[in-house]
Amino acid sequence: MNGKSYVKVYVFDAVNRTMAGANSIKTQSILCNKLRHACNKSSVTRNGGLTTGEEAKAALVACQYLPRNALTEELLSRLSDAAELLECIGDKYFFLQCQQVLKHQVFSF
């Protein structure tokens, strides 16, 4: 399994933990550490370490399903980078979803 496949598994695990009612802070910590580790393995990186649309979507899913109190500046920064990457590759649907999450987070803080 390559590094990009692991990212999908990590996000899937994080979503399952959140839906099962696990501690959101611990889930966020696990997800951030695993994503950071997976992104460090990549040789080609963009602004925030996101290399593919899949990693950008992983950041989007993390921001959508983690509770507001678990979202950190780093994760929101990654979502901003994800929105930029998705716009560059032409994925309008997920780009607009990123924009909506970012807009909602700005008004909720």
C-alpha contacts under 8 A as a table, 3 or more apart, distances in Angstrom:
res1	aa1	res2	aa2	distance
1	M	5	S	6.10
1	M	6	Y	7.04
2	N	5	S	5.49
2	N	6	Y	6.67
3	G	6	Y	5.16
3	G	7	V	6.62
3	G	38	A	5.73
3	G	39	C	7.82
3	G	41	K	7.04
3	G	42	S	7.48
4	K	7	V	5.25
4	K	8	K	6.92
4	K	38	A	7.47
4	K	54	E	7.47
4	K	55	E	7.36
5	S	8	K	5.34
5	S	9	V	6.60
6	Y	9	V	5.01
6	Y	10	Y	6.12
6	Y	38	A	7.29
7	V	10	Y	5.08
7	V	11	V	6.25
7	V	34	K	7.82
7	V	35	L	6.42
7	V	38	A	6.71
7	V	55	E	6.76
7	V	58	A	7.12
8	K	11	V	5.30
8	K	12	F	6.08
8	K	54	E	7.63
8	K	55	E	7.98
8	K	58	A	6.91
9	V	12	F	5.01
9	V	13	D	6.09
10	Y	13	D	5.12
10	Y	14	A	6.16
10	Y	31	L	6.45
10	Y	34	K	6.91
10	Y	35	L	7.48
11	V	14	A	4.99
11	V	15	V	6.11
11	V	31	L	6.96
11	V	58	A	6.02
11	V	61	V	7.28
11	V	62	A	6.88
12	F	15	V	5.23
12	F	16	N	6.18
13	D	16	N	5.08
13	D	17	R	6.11
14	A	17	R	5.08
14	A	18	T	6.17
14	A	27	T	6.00
14	A	28	Q	7.56
14	A	30	I	7.96
14	A	31	L	6.35
14	A	62	A	7.63
15	V	18	T	5.11
15	V	19	M	6.07
15	V	61	V	7.94
15	V	62	A	7.50
15	V	65	Y	6.63
15	V	66	L	7.97
16	N	19	M	5.10
16	N	20	A	6.02
17	R	20	A	5.09
17	R	21	G	6.38
17	R	22	A	5.27
17	R	27	T	6.81
18	T	21	G	5.20
18	T	22	A	5.51
18	T	23	N	7.44
18	T	24	S	6.36
18	T	27	T	7.11
18	T	65	Y	7.22
18	T	66	L	6.89
19	M	22	A	7.56
21	G	24	S	7.79
22	A	26	K	7.97
22	A	27	T	7.16
23	N	26	K	5.47
23	N	27	T	6.23
24	S	27	T	4.96
24	S	28	Q	6.02
24	S	66	L	6.65
24	S	67	P	6.84
24	S	70	A	6.27
25	I	28	Q	5.13
25	I	29	S	6.16
25	I	70	A	5.45
26	K	29	S	5.04
26	K	30	I	6.15
27	T	30	I	5.17
27	T	31	L	6.11
28	Q	31	L	5.10
28	Q	32	C	6.04
28	Q	66	L	7.19
28	Q	70	A	6.44
28	Q	71	L	7.72
29	S	32	C	5.26
29	S	33	N	6.15
30	I	33	N	5.30
30	I	34	K	6.14
31	L	34	K	5.22
31	L	35	L	5.97
32	C	35	L	5.15
32	C	36	R	5.93
32	C	75	L	7.80
33	N	36	R	5.15
33	N	37	H	6.11
34	K	37	H	5.04
34	K	38	A	6.07
35	L	38	A	5.02
35	L	39	C	5.98
36	R	39	C	5.15
36	R	40	N	6.11
37	H	40	N	5.19
37	H	41	K	6.63
38	A	41	K	5.40
38	A	42	S	7.14
39	C	42	S	5.44
39	C	45	T	7.96
39	C	49	G	5.94
39	C	50	L	6.87
39	C	51	T	7.82
40	N	43	S	7.68
40	N	49	G	7.55
42	S	45	T	6.76
42	S	51	T	7.62
44	V	51	T	6.51
45	T	48	G	7.59
45	T	49	G	4.93
45	T	50	L	5.95
45	T	51	T	5.09
46	R	49	G	5.26
46	R	50	L	5.58
46	R	51	T	5.85
47	N	50	L	6.94
47	N	81	D	6.52
48	G	77	S	7.74
48	G	78	R	5.92
48	G	81	D	5.79
50	L	53	G	7.98
50	L	55	E	5.90
50	L	56	A	6.28
50	L	78	R	7.89
50	L	81	D	7.37
50	L	82	A	6.90
50	L	85	L	7.73
51	T	55	E	6.74
51	T	56	A	7.91
52	T	55	E	5.41
52	T	56	A	6.46
52	T	85	L	7.79
53	G	56	A	4.92
53	G	57	K	6.08
53	G	82	A	7.74
53	G	85	L	7.06
53	G	86	L	6.17
53	G	89	I	7.64
54	E	57	K	5.05
54	E	58	A	6.16
55	E	58	A	4.87
55	E	59	A	6.39
55	E	82	A	7.77
56	A	59	A	5.22
56	A	60	L	6.39
56	A	79	L	7.18
56	A	81	D	7.74
56	A	82	A	4.38
56	A	83	A	7.33
56	A	85	L	7.12
56	A	86	L	7.03
57	K	60	L	4.86
57	K	61	V	6.17
57	K	82	A	7.23
57	K	94	F	7.23
58	A	61	V	5.15
58	A	62	A	6.20
59	A	62	A	5.10
59	A	63	C	6.28
59	A	75	L	7.32
59	A	78	R	6.56
59	A	79	L	5.67
59	A	82	A	6.90
60	L	63	C	5.22
60	L	64	Q	6.11
60	L	79	L	6.05
60	L	82	A	7.43
60	L	97	Q	7.84
60	L	98	C	6.18
61	V	64	Q	5.02
61	V	65	Y	6.11
62	A	65	Y	5.57
62	A	66	L	5.85
63	C	66	L	5.67
63	C	71	L	6.85
63	C	75	L	7.24
63	C	76	L	7.33
63	C	79	L	7.43
63	C	101	V	7.40
64	Q	101	V	6.92
66	L	70	A	6.22
66	L	71	L	6.87
67	P	70	A	5.43
67	P	71	L	6.90
68	R	71	L	5.44
68	R	105	Q	7.89
71	L	75	L	6.29
71	L	76	L	7.00
72	T	75	L	5.27
72	T	76	L	6.34
73	E	76	L	5.13
73	E	77	S	5.95
74	E	77	S	4.98
74	E	78	R	6.21
75	L	78	R	5.01
75	L	79	L	6.27
76	L	79	L	4.90
76	L	80	S	6.27
76	L	102	L	7.32
77	S	80	S	5.03
77	S	81	D	6.32
78	R	81	D	4.96
78	R	82	A	5.99
79	L	82	A	4.76
79	L	83	A	6.15
79	L	98	C	6.68
79	L	102	L	7.53
80	S	83	A	5.12
80	S	84	E	6.41
80	S	98	C	7.45
80	S	102	L	7.37
81	D	84	E	5.08
81	D	85	L	6.19
82	A	85	L	5.04
82	A	86	L	6.03
82	A	95	F	7.91
82	A	98	C	7.48
83	A	86	L	5.15
83	A	87	E	6.09
83	A	94	F	7.75
83	A	95	F	5.10
83	A	96	L	7.90
83	A	98	C	5.53
83	A	99	Q	6.82
84	E	87	E	5.14
84	E	88	C	6.27
84	E	95	F	7.66
85	L	88	C	5.04
85	L	89	I	6.32
86	L	89	I	5.21
86	L	90	G	6.05
86	L	91	D	5.22
86	L	92	K	7.17
86	L	94	F	6.88
86	L	95	F	5.38
87	E	90	G	5.06
87	E	91	D	6.00
87	E	92	K	6.49
87	E	95	F	5.81
88	C	91	D	7.82
91	D	94	F	5.94
91	D	95	F	6.07
92	K	95	F	4.94
92	K	96	L	6.03
93	Y	96	L	5.38
93	Y	97	Q	6.42
94	F	97	Q	4.85
94	F	98	C	6.15
95	F	98	C	5.14
95	F	99	Q	6.32
96	L	99	Q	4.97
96	L	100	Q	6.21
97	Q	100	Q	5.09
97	Q	101	V	6.28
98	C	101	V	5.22
98	C	102	L	6.13
99	Q	102	L	5.13
99	Q	103	K	6.00
100	Q	103	K	5.07
100	Q	104	H	6.06
101	V	104	H	5.08
101	V	105	Q	6.11
102	L	105	Q	5.10
102	L	106	V	6.19
103	K	106	V	5.26
103	K	107	F	6.53
104	H	107	F	5.39
104	H	108	S	6.23
105	Q	108	S	5.04
105	Q	109	F	6.38
106	V	109	F	5.79
